[in-house]
Amino acid sequence: HVQLVESGGGSVQAGGSLKLSCVVTGDTLSRHCLGWSRQAPGTERERVAFINGDSTTTNYANSVRGRFTVFKDNAKRTLYLQMNNLTPEDSGMYFCASGPLRTCAALPNTWGLGTQVTVS
């Protein structure tokens, strides 16, 4: 089964950038919708950015569209989230997620442990 391990979080000033990585093991990346969700303390988990199995479709939350880019490198078995022009509202725990299908119509069913992003 799919396993996900995130890295790349940290602390950054507003306006700065971070690039998150998620190593995917256990199955071929192209068989799954992959993406990122985030959760700040006291709030519900929010879908941020997802990419379908054949990388033809990406979906972004309105709050990050134009600033964040989700992409993957199948050869490196890694999903990425490039985050630019960060604001304090982007702070939270970022989770890598995998869905059961290539399409992102299904909800994710596998999650990583998360990586913390703090913007001040």
C-alpha positions in Angstrom: 0.0 0.0 0.0 1.0 3.6 -0.5 3.2 5.3 2.1 4.0 9.0 2.2 6.8 10.9 3.8 6.9 14.7 3.8 9.8 17.1 4.2 10.7 20.7 3.5 8.7 22.5 6.0 10.1 25.3 8.2 9.8 28.9 9.3 9.9 31.7 6.7 9.0 35.4 6.6 6.0 36.7 4.8 6.7 37.0 1.1 9.1 34.1 1.2 9.1 30.7 -0.4 9.2 27.1 0.6 9.2 23.8 -1.4 7.7 20.8 0.2 8.5 17.3 -0.9 6.7 14.0 -0.4 8.3 10.7 -1.2 5.8 8.1 -2.3 6.4 4.4 -1.9 4.3 1.3 -2.3 2.8 1.9 -5.7 3.3 3.7 -9.0 2.6 7.4 -8.7 0.6 7.5 -12.0 -2.0 5.3 -10.4 -3.0 7.8 -7.8 -4.3 11.3 -7.4 -1.7 13.0 -5.1 -1.8 16.3 -3.3 -1.5 18.4 -0.3 -3.8 19.5 2.5 -3.1 21.7 5.4 -4.5 22.2 8.9 -4.0 25.1 11.3 -4.7 24.7 15.0 -8.4 24.7 15.7 -9.4 24.5 12.1 -10.5 21.7 9.7 -8.1 20.2 7.3 -8.2 22.1 4.0 -7.4 20.8 0.5 -4.6 22.9 -0.9 -3.4 21.4 -4.2 -3.9 18.1 -6.0 -2.7 16.6 -9.2 -4.2 13.6 -11.0 -2.4 10.4 -12.0 -1.3 11.4 -15.5 -0.5 15.0 -14.4 -3.0 16.5 -16.8 -5.1 18.2 -14.2 -4.3 20.2 -11.1 -6.7 21.7 -8.6 -5.9 24.5 -6.2 -7.7 26.1 -3.3 -8.7 29.7 -4.2 -6.5 31.0 -1.4 -3.3 29.6 -3.0 -4.0 29.7 -6.7 -1.3 31.7 -8.5 1.1 31.3 -5.6 1.4 27.5 -5.1 2.3 24.9 -7.7 1.9 21.2 -7.3 3.9 18.8 -9.5 5.6 15.5 -9.3 8.6 13.6 -10.6 7.6 10.0 -11.2 11.2 8.9 -11.7 12.1 10.2 -8.2 8.8 9.0 -6.8 8.3 12.5 -5.3 5.5 14.9 -5.1 6.3 18.6 -4.6 4.5 21.8 -3.5 6.3 25.0 -4.5 4.9 27.8 -2.3 5.7 31.4 -3.2 4.7 34.7 -1.7 3.7 33.1 1.6 1.5 34.8 4.1 0.9 34.1 7.8 -2.4 32.6 6.8 -0.5 29.8 5.0 0.9 28.6 8.4 -0.1 25.1 9.4 0.7 21.4 9.2 1.0 20.3 5.6 0.0 16.8 4.8 0.8 14.8 1.7 -2.2 12.8 0.5 -3.0 10.0 -1.9 -6.3 8.9 -3.3 -7.4 5.5 -4.4 -7.8 6.4 -8.0 -6.0 8.3 -10.8 -8.7 10.9 -10.8 -9.0 13.3 -8.0 -12.8 12.9 -7.7 -12.3 10.4 -4.9 -11.3 11.6 -1.4 -7.8 10.8 -0.2 -7.4 7.6 1.7 -3.7 7.8 2.7 -1.9 10.5 4.6 1.6 11.3 5.6 2.5 12.5 9.1 2.9 16.1 8.0 5.5 18.8 7.9 5.1 22.2 9.7 5.1 25.5 7.9 5.3 28.7 9.9 5.1 32.1 8.2 5.7 35.2 10.3 
